[in-house]
Amino acid sequence: MTPRPGFALGDALVPAGTRRTVDLPVSVLSDHTPVTMSAHVIHGRRPGPVVFVTAGIHGDEVIGVEIVRRLLSLPALSALAGTLIAIPIVNAFGFLNLSRYLPDRRDLNRCFPGSAGGSMAGRLADLLTREIVARADLGIDLHSAAVHRTNLPQIRVAPGDDELLRLAAVFAAPVVLPSALREGSLRQTAREMGVDMLLYEAGEGLRFDETAVRAGVAGILRVLHDRGMIGGRGVPRARRAPLVCRASRWLRAPQGGLLRSYRSEGDVVERGDLLAVVSDPFGEVEAEIRAPEHGIILGRAVLPVVNEGNAVFHLATIAPEAQAGERIGAWNAGLEAERLFDEDEIL
């Protein structure tokens, strides 16, 4: 039997049946420190799809970094078919500075496909597009909410794509939200290149959230199993189909002041339910925030100080008969029951 060819990435060649971390040069800092985008390649002995998992496109979204770290430690990947490329930190500049952005204040996820001779953001986007996305059949991009906000674990997919909806159901986060592609985003570039992509949103910027991390690892394992890249052993079984929400909106602070929230992410609310109250520091003027319709809270602000117009609750519309509360409860119970890691692995 002819051995499977190695996988070339940058100047490295990863032989079949091996794994290797490859440093792709990005730039040199002003003090002459080199900056790289490091990709861990697991190249299986058997043929199969090429899948990439990216995190840290926004440097302050650290949950994805932890998801990739745990994923790469799992024994299920030891007999991988196909090729997995995992990049825990795409935006090393932002990660080192605990910042969403690059040093030139650009949002990397608005700069794809990039340019080899463009801005810092453009060059980094070009490198990821050429070296990773162009080689792949499927991508999973990991994100969290911005600083001072938190998200319920959710998968976002391009609207009207039945295969992506199917893969989102396989991932089995509690909620699936069709989300329009944004100009300059990694998702839009991947779509134009014919590469399917799932976007995972969960947790808070600059914070770890154990539920969000476990849900992310479990979802990636399910997708790899669905693609025939790993066996079923150690892959958690989804307890309930995710809730597909067709639309969402942000509810904003009606005045500036101190925010007292009474509902949290994952809560199912009825029209008219009290979600929060914003008060001035003296308690003389208060304004209520109530649910405008039946829905589920996908995300919320966690900072208690708000200005008028600040986004406070991200509410997705659901049908009253969707049994959303029961589904979310079953999802939480299922995640608690799973024992993907022992305590030593978590630490």
Backbone torsions as a table, in degrees:
resi	resn	phi	psi	omega
1	MET	NA	128.7	-178.7
2	THR	-70.3	127.0	179.5
3	PRO	-60.9	147.2	177.3
4	ARG	-68.7	136.3	179.5
5	PRO	-61.1	155.4	176.4
6	GLY	-71.5	166.4	-179.2
7	PHE	-105.0	118.4	-178.2
8	ALA	-90.6	129.9	175.8
9	LEU	-142.4	120.8	-173.8
10	GLY	60.1	-128.8	178.1
11	ASP	-95.3	6.3	-175.0
12	ALA	-104.4	152.5	172.8
13	LEU	-124.6	121.0	-178.3
14	VAL	-101.3	110.5	-178.7
15	PRO	-64.8	154.2	177.0
16	ALA	-59.4	138.4	179.5
17	GLY	83.8	11.7	179.7
18	THR	-129.8	174.4	176.3
19	ARG	-140.1	152.0	-175.4
20	ARG	-160.9	144.5	172.1
21	THR	-92.3	125.4	-176.8
22	VAL	-113.5	128.0	178.5
23	ASP	-96.8	116.4	179.2
24	LEU	-98.4	117.4	-177.4
25	PRO	-61.5	135.1	179.1
26	VAL	-112.7	-53.6	-173.6
27	SER	-165.5	-179.3	174.3
28	VAL	-128.7	128.5	-179.7
29	LEU	-69.6	170.3	-177.1
30	SER	-63.5	-21.6	178.0
31	ASP	-96.0	15.0	177.0
32	HIS	78.2	14.4	175.3
33	THR	-81.1	123.4	179.0
34	PRO	-73.3	145.5	177.2
35	VAL	-120.2	132.2	-179.9
36	THR	-125.7	161.8	166.7
37	MET	-106.2	113.0	-173.0
38	SER	-95.7	126.6	-179.5
39	ALA	-119.6	132.6	175.6
40	HIS	-99.0	120.8	-176.4
41	VAL	-108.1	125.0	170.6
42	ILE	-111.6	112.0	-175.0
43	HIS	-110.5	105.1	-173.7
44	GLY	-69.3	159.4	176.2
45	ARG	-70.2	-30.8	-178.7
46	ARG	-98.1	147.9	179.3
47	PRO	-68.0	158.9	179.5
48	GLY	172.7	-172.9	-177.9
49	PRO	-67.9	162.1	169.1
50	VAL	-105.0	120.1	-178.2
51	VAL	-122.8	134.7	173.9
52	PHE	-112.3	147.1	173.5
53	VAL	-124.7	120.5	-178.8
54	THR	-117.1	148.8	175.0
55	ALA	-146.1	165.0	175.4
56	GLY	70.4	24.5	170.5
57	ILE	-61.7	-37.6	167.9
58	HIS	-99.8	121.6	-168.1
59	GLY	-64.5	-20.1	-179.6
60	ASP	-93.0	2.0	-178.9
61	GLU	-96.3	85.8	-168.1
62	VAL	-88.9	-12.1	-178.9
63	ILE	-60.1	-41.7	179.9
64	GLY	-61.4	-33.4	178.3
65	VAL	-62.7	-43.2	178.8
66	GLU	-68.3	-36.6	177.1
67	ILE	-60.7	-45.8	179.4
68	VAL	-64.2	-41.8	179.5
69	ARG	-57.8	-46.7	-179.6
70	ARG	-68.3	-39.8	179.9
71	LEU	-57.4	-46.4	-175.4
72	LEU	-68.7	-14.8	-179.7
73	SER	-89.9	-5.0	-171.4
74	LEU	-81.8	138.9	-179.9
75	PRO	-64.4	-22.7	-178.6
76	ALA	-58.4	-23.7	-177.7
77	LEU	-84.9	-5.1	-175.6
78	SER	-70.3	-23.5	179.0
79	ALA	-117.0	39.4	-175.2
80	LEU	-63.7	138.0	167.4
81	ALA	-100.5	139.3	-176.4
82	GLY	85.0	-153.9	-174.4
83	THR	-137.7	131.8	175.2
84	LEU	-114.2	127.2	175.6
85	ILE	-114.1	117.5	-177.6
86	ALA	-116.2	124.8	178.9
87	ILE	-121.1	99.4	-175.5
88	PRO	-71.4	-28.8	-178.0
89	ILE	-135.1	99.4	176.6
90	VAL	-75.9	-48.8	-176.7
91	ASN	-97.0	81.0	-178.4
92	ALA	-64.7	-32.4	179.2
93	PHE	-59.7	-51.4	-179.8
94	GLY	-65.9	-38.8	-178.7
95	PHE	-61.5	-44.5	-178.8
96	LEU	-67.0	-28.2	-177.9
97	ASN	-101.4	8.6	-178.9
98	LEU	53.5	39.5	-174.4
99	SER	-124.4	144.7	175.5
100	ARG	-63.6	-31.5	-166.4
101	TYR	-105.0	173.5	171.5
102	LEU	-84.4	168.3	-178.9
103	PRO	-58.1	-25.0	177.9
104	ASP	-87.9	12.3	176.8
105	ARG	69.3	18.5	177.0
106	ARG	-89.4	145.7	173.3
107	ASP	-87.6	113.3	-176.5
108	LEU	-56.6	-34.2	-176.9
109	ASN	-80.6	16.6	169.2
110	ARG	-124.1	14.4	-173.1
111	CYS	-120.1	6.7	179.7
112	PHE	-81.7	149.7	4.2
113	PRO	-79.8	-2.7	176.0
114	GLY	83.9	-175.0	-178.5
115	SER	-152.4	134.8	-179.0
116	ALA	-64.9	-22.2	-179.8
117	GLY	-113.8	17.8	-175.6
118	GLY	-93.9	-153.2	179.0
119	SER	-67.4	173.9	176.5
120	MET	-55.3	-45.9	179.0
121	ALA	-63.8	-42.0	-180.0
122	GLY	-62.6	-39.1	-180.0
123	ARG	-69.0	-40.4	178.7
124	LEU	-66.8	-42.2	177.5
125	ALA	-62.1	-40.5	178.6
126	ASP	-63.1	-41.4	179.6
127	LEU	-62.4	-46.5	179.5
128	LEU	-64.1	-40.3	-178.9
129	THR	-65.4	-48.0	-176.1
130	ARG	-70.4	-47.1	-170.8
131	GLU	-84.4	-28.2	-172.4
132	ILE	-114.5	-62.0	-173.6
133	VAL	-60.8	-42.3	-177.6
134	ALA	-64.5	-17.4	-177.7
135	ARG	-96.6	-5.8	-165.0
136	ALA	-105.1	159.6	171.5
137	ASP	-101.5	-24.7	-175.8
138	LEU	-153.7	144.5	175.9
139	GLY	-131.4	148.6	173.7
140	ILE	-127.5	116.7	-177.2
141	ASP	-107.7	128.6	-172.2
142	LEU	-105.1	128.8	-178.4
143	HIS	-137.0	167.2	168.5
144	SER	-131.7	177.5	171.9
145	ALA	-67.4	166.4	176.6
146	ALA	-70.7	171.5	177.3
147	VAL	-57.3	137.9	179.6
148	HIS	74.5	13.9	170.7
149	ARG	-134.2	161.8	176.1
150	THR	-139.5	150.3	-177.8
151	ASN	-120.8	141.6	164.5
152	LEU	-66.2	138.7	176.1
153	PRO	-52.8	129.4	-175.7
154	GLN	-154.5	153.9	174.0
155	ILE	-111.0	132.6	175.7
156	ARG	-111.0	134.5	-177.0
157	VAL	-133.1	158.3	175.4
158	ALA	-66.2	136.1	-178.2
159	PRO	-63.3	147.9	173.1
160	GLY	75.2	15.7	-179.3
161	ASP	-111.1	104.2	-175.7
162	ASP	-64.9	-36.5	-179.0
163	GLU	-68.8	-39.9	177.2
164	LEU	-66.2	-37.5	176.0
165	LEU	-62.9	-39.1	178.0
166	ARG	-64.0	-45.3	179.8
167	LEU	-65.3	-35.7	176.8
168	ALA	-63.2	-38.7	177.1
169	ALA	-66.3	-35.9	176.4
170	VAL	-64.7	-42.7	178.6
171	PHE	-59.1	-42.3	171.3
172	ALA	66.2	39.7	161.8
173	ALA	-67.5	161.5	-175.5
174	PRO	-63.6	-27.8	-175.7
175	VAL	-132.7	141.1	170.7
176	VAL	-116.6	130.6	-177.2
177	LEU	-128.3	108.1	171.3
178	PRO	-59.3	130.3	-173.7
179	SER	-137.8	127.3	-177.6
180	ALA	-60.2	144.9	178.0
181	LEU	-72.3	137.9	-179.1
182	ARG	-101.1	142.5	178.2
183	GLU	-57.2	129.3	177.8
184	GLY	83.6	2.7	-178.9
185	SER	-85.0	159.3	176.4
186	LEU	-61.7	-39.4	179.9
187	ARG	-61.4	-42.6	-179.3
188	GLN	-65.8	-42.7	179.0
189	THR	-63.2	-43.4	178.1
190	ALA	-60.8	-42.7	178.7
191	ARG	-60.0	-43.7	179.8
192	GLU	-65.2	-24.6	179.0
193	MET	-93.0	2.4	178.7
194	GLY	78.4	22.5	-179.4
195	VAL	-106.7	122.2	176.4
196	ASP	-67.3	144.3	179.4
197	MET	-144.2	135.6	169.9
198	LEU	-106.8	141.1	175.8
199	LEU	-115.6	121.1	179.9
200	TYR	-101.5	125.9	177.2
201	GLU	-118.2	129.3	179.3
202	ALA	-167.0	141.9	171.7
203	GLY	78.9	-160.9	-169.2
204	GLU	-124.1	148.0	174.9
205	GLY	-61.0	141.7	177.9
206	LEU	60.3	22.4	178.7
207	ARG	-138.8	149.3	168.5
208	PHE	-93.8	144.4	176.4
209	ASP	-135.1	113.1	-173.0
210	GLU	-59.8	-41.3	178.9
211	THR	-61.5	-45.5	-179.1
212	ALA	-64.2	-39.2	-179.5
213	VAL	-66.5	-49.1	-179.1
214	ARG	-62.3	-40.9	179.2
215	ALA	-63.4	-37.4	179.2
216	GLY	-67.1	-45.7	178.9
217	VAL	-62.2	-46.6	-179.0
218	ALA	-61.0	-41.4	-179.2
219	GLY	-64.4	-42.9	179.0
220	ILE	-63.0	-42.1	178.2
221	LEU	-59.9	-41.3	179.4
222	ARG	-63.1	-40.4	-179.7
223	VAL	-67.8	-41.9	177.8
224	LEU	-62.6	-39.2	176.7
225	HIS	-65.2	-42.2	178.5
226	ASP	-59.9	-35.7	179.9
227	ARG	-83.8	4.3	176.9
228	GLY	76.3	19.6	-176.4
229	MET	-90.6	-26.3	177.1
230	ILE	-135.5	159.5	176.2
231	GLY	-76.3	179.7	-176.3
232	GLY	-84.2	-13.9	-177.8
233	ARG	-68.4	128.7	179.9
234	GLY	84.2	0.5	178.3
235	VAL	-95.4	117.2	-177.1
236	PRO	-64.3	140.2	177.1
237	ARG	-85.6	132.9	178.6
238	ALA	-67.8	131.6	-177.6
239	ARG	-83.4	-32.7	-178.3
240	ARG	-143.4	149.1	173.6
241	ALA	-66.7	142.7	179.6
242	PRO	-66.4	160.1	177.6
243	LEU	-87.6	120.1	179.7
244	VAL	-92.5	117.1	179.6
245	CYS	-104.2	132.6	-174.3
246	ARG	-89.7	-20.5	-177.6
247	ALA	-154.6	157.1	178.1
248	SER	-151.0	164.5	177.5
249	ARG	-152.8	159.0	174.9
250	TRP	-95.6	133.7	171.5
251	LEU	-96.2	133.6	-169.9
252	ARG	-115.0	155.8	-179.0
253	ALA	-65.1	126.1	-179.3
254	PRO	-75.1	-14.3	177.6
255	GLN	-157.7	166.3	174.9
256	GLY	-81.5	156.3	178.0
257	GLY	150.8	-149.6	-179.1
258	LEU	-103.7	127.5	-174.9
259	LEU	-94.3	124.4	172.4
260	ARG	-114.3	108.9	-176.8
261	SER	-93.5	138.5	178.2
262	TYR	-112.0	-7.2	178.2
263	ARG	-129.3	157.5	-174.9
264	SER	-130.2	173.4	178.3
265	GLU	-61.4	137.9	-177.3
266	GLY	93.9	-12.6	179.2
267	ASP	-74.2	137.4	174.2
268	VAL	-95.7	128.8	-174.2
269	VAL	-124.8	154.1	176.4
270	GLU	-101.5	159.6	176.2
271	ARG	-55.6	128.4	178.9
272	GLY	92.8	-9.4	179.4
273	ASP	-62.8	140.5	177.1
274	LEU	-77.5	121.9	-178.8
275	LEU	-99.7	-37.8	-176.8
276	ALA	-165.7	165.5	174.1
277	VAL	-130.0	136.0	174.3
278	VAL	-109.2	124.1	-177.4
279	SER	-120.9	150.0	170.2
280	ASP	-74.4	164.0	-174.5
281	PRO	-61.0	-18.8	-179.7
282	PHE	-94.2	-8.3	-178.0
283	GLY	74.1	17.3	-178.1
284	GLU	-87.9	-29.4	-178.7
285	VAL	-125.5	123.2	179.7
286	GLU	-126.8	144.0	177.0
287	ALA	-130.5	131.0	-178.9
288	GLU	-89.3	150.0	170.0
289	ILE	-117.3	115.8	-178.4
290	ARG	-116.9	153.4	179.6
291	ALA	-67.9	126.1	179.4
292	PRO	-78.6	-11.9	-177.4
293	GLU	-163.9	171.6	174.7
294	HIS	-68.2	132.2	-178.1
295	GLY	-172.6	-174.1	177.7
296	ILE	-126.9	138.4	-179.2
297	ILE	-81.4	116.2	-179.3
298	LEU	-88.8	-27.8	-178.7
299	GLY	-163.1	165.7	-178.3
300	ARG	-158.6	160.8	172.3
301	ALA	-76.6	141.1	177.3
302	VAL	-110.1	-11.3	176.8
303	LEU	-81.6	126.7	-174.9
304	PRO	-78.9	-5.6	179.1
305	VAL	-102.4	121.1	-176.8
306	VAL	-130.5	153.5	170.0
307	ASN	-105.1	158.4	177.5
308	GLU	-56.6	129.6	-179.9
309	GLY	93.7	-9.7	176.8
310	ASN	-61.3	140.7	175.7
311	ALA	-70.1	127.8	-174.4
312	VAL	-115.7	-47.7	179.2
313	PHE	-129.7	134.8	172.5
314	HIS	-99.8	109.1	-172.2
315	LEU	-110.9	125.5	176.2
316	ALA	-100.2	138.5	179.5
317	THR	-77.5	133.0	175.3
318	ILE	-136.7	154.9	176.6
319	ALA	-75.9	143.1	179.9
320	PRO	-56.8	-29.1	-177.9
321	GLU	-85.6	6.4	-174.8
322	ALA	-73.7	-10.9	-178.6
323	GLN	53.7	42.9	-175.2
324	ALA	-62.6	-41.8	-179.2
325	GLY	-60.6	-41.5	178.6
326	GLU	-65.5	-40.3	-179.4
327	ARG	-66.1	-46.2	-179.6
328	ILE	-64.1	-39.4	176.9
329	GLY	-61.4	-42.5	178.8
330	ALA	-66.4	-37.3	178.5
331	TRP	-64.1	-46.3	179.2
332	ASN	-61.5	-42.4	180.0
333	ALA	-64.8	-39.8	179.5
334	GLY	-64.9	-39.7	-179.8
335	LEU	-67.5	-38.6	177.5
336	GLU	-63.9	-33.9	-176.8
337	ALA	-75.5	-25.0	-177.5
338	GLU	-72.1	138.6	175.4
339	ARG	-120.3	74.5	-178.9
340	LEU	-72.9	-30.4	-172.4
341	PHE	-133.3	148.3	168.7
342	ASP	-88.8	174.8	-173.7
343	GLU	-65.1	-33.5	178.9
344	ASP	-63.7	-39.4	179.9
345	GLU	-67.4	-38.4	179.4
346	ILE	-64.4	-41.7	179.7
347	LEU	-73.4	NA	NA
